[in-house]
Amino acid sequence: MAKKGRYVLDTNVVVSALLIKKSVARRALDKARKTGGILLSLEVIEELFDVLGRPAFNRYVDERDRVQFLTLLIRDGILVDINRRVAVCRDPKDDKYLDLAINGKVDIVISGDAELLTLHPFRDIRILDPRQFLEAEP
C-alpha cells in the first residue's frame, strides 16, 4: 500500500481553493485530501477563520458556506500540537506553517507565498506552489 502523504496548505491556497472551484489551488487541495492528510494547527485554524470571516468575502461566498467549508477541512484534517518553533521567515506570520511542517513531519508545504517558496527545501521538507504540487509525485 502506498504511503499516505502529509501536507500543509497555507491560508492563501485554502482561500483560493474555496473561492475559485476550478482553480489550481482547488485541484491541489483535492489532491492533498485524496493522497493523504492535511495537517492543521490551532494557529492556522484561527487564521483561516479570521481571514474567511472578513465581510469582503460575502460577495463571493456566503458566510454559511465558508463556515461549512472550514468545518469539513478541520473535521478531515489532522490536528498537530506545536512543541517546536522556528523563526526563519522574513514575515514572522509565515513561521506557523514551518512550525506545523516540522511538528507534523509533513512531506510537502503547499504555498503561493514567495517568502516560503524561497526556503525550498526546508529541513528536507519540500515547499511547492499548487501547480508544482499537482505535477509532483505524492
Secondary structure as UniProt FT lines:
FT   STRAND          5..9
FT   HELIX           11..19
FT   TURN            21..22
FT   HELIX           24..35
FT   STRAND          36..40
FT   HELIX           42..52
FT   HELIX           55..59
FT   HELIX           63..76
FT   STRAND          78..79
FT   HELIX           92..94
FT   HELIX           95..104
FT   STRAND          108..110
FT   HELIX           114..117
FT   TURN            118..119
FT   TURN            123..124
FT   STRAND          125..128
FT   HELIX           130..135
//
